[in-house]
Amino acid sequence: MAPEVGPGALFFAAALLGSVWIYRDAKRREMDTADVWAVGFFVAFVLLPILGGIVVFALYLQRRNRGDGTPVSVPSDW
């Protein structure tokens, strides 16, 4: 019989997975503060389980680098 997993373990796993996703996404976007965002999300999610995580996640999505969208040059002979 498998051991039961309580809600605390599920919240901890969600906080950990969210933190890892934010860290990897921020690193991929070459943000200097990737670790701060990941730790901030984890702490906010643990202290205020859903509300804290949602607030930090929304702030991260708003402030992350969206990519400069550097234009691709098209050859002039087209």
Legacy VTK file of the C-alpha trace (Angstrom):
# vtk DataFile Version 3.0
C-alpha trace
ASCII
DATASET POLYDATA
POINTS 78 float
0.000 0.000 0.000
1.414 3.406 -0.987
1.896 6.035 1.697
-0.535 8.936 1.637
0.779 12.309 0.563
-0.576 15.221 2.559
-1.424 18.687 1.252
1.769 20.101 2.767
3.902 17.858 0.600
1.929 18.836 -2.497
2.346 22.557 -1.763
6.068 22.038 -1.186
6.389 20.147 -4.488
4.451 22.871 -6.342
6.673 25.559 -4.796
9.793 23.641 -5.759
8.654 22.962 -9.329
7.593 26.582 -9.812
10.912 27.828 -8.493
12.852 25.538 -10.814
10.786 26.663 -13.818
11.271 30.361 -12.994
15.011 29.883 -12.454
15.515 28.004 -15.725
13.372 30.454 -17.689
15.198 33.461 -16.240
18.592 31.881 -16.956
17.526 31.144 -20.532
16.584 34.803 -20.882
19.978 35.776 -19.415
18.504 37.590 -16.406
21.007 38.378 -13.666
18.367 37.925 -10.959
17.230 34.387 -11.795
18.100 33.068 -8.354
16.308 35.932 -6.594
13.100 35.311 -8.538
13.224 31.579 -7.831
13.826 32.034 -4.105
11.204 34.779 -3.935
8.619 32.538 -5.563
9.438 29.642 -3.253
9.264 31.746 -0.084
6.062 33.514 -1.156
4.439 30.213 -2.094
5.388 28.621 1.231
4.316 31.608 3.355
1.072 32.369 1.498
0.520 29.157 -0.452
-1.525 30.183 -3.438
-1.824 33.968 -3.220
1.885 34.588 -2.608
2.944 32.320 -5.438
0.492 33.874 -7.865
1.619 37.413 -7.020
5.328 36.662 -7.449
4.675 34.630 -10.615
2.629 37.484 -12.118
5.365 40.002 -11.262
7.993 37.740 -12.793
6.026 37.341 -16.020
5.564 41.090 -16.215
9.224 41.951 -15.626
11.080 39.178 -17.403
12.979 39.975 -20.538
10.736 39.215 -23.446
13.640 38.881 -25.817
14.784 41.889 -27.731
13.173 40.685 -30.899
16.249 41.546 -32.880
15.218 41.905 -36.488
16.521 39.469 -39.031
18.037 41.166 -42.026
16.574 40.159 -45.354
18.955 40.057 -48.304
18.447 43.008 -50.644
18.198 40.817 -53.747
14.777 39.481 -52.705
LINES 1 79
78 0 1 2 3 4 5 6 7 8 9 10 11 12 13 14 15 16 17 18 19 20 21 22 23 24 25 26 27 28 29 30 31 32 33 34 35 36 37 38 39 40 41 42 43 44 45 46 47 48 49 50 51 52 53 54 55 56 57 58 59 60 61 62 63 64 65 66 67 68 69 70 71 72 73 74 75 76 77
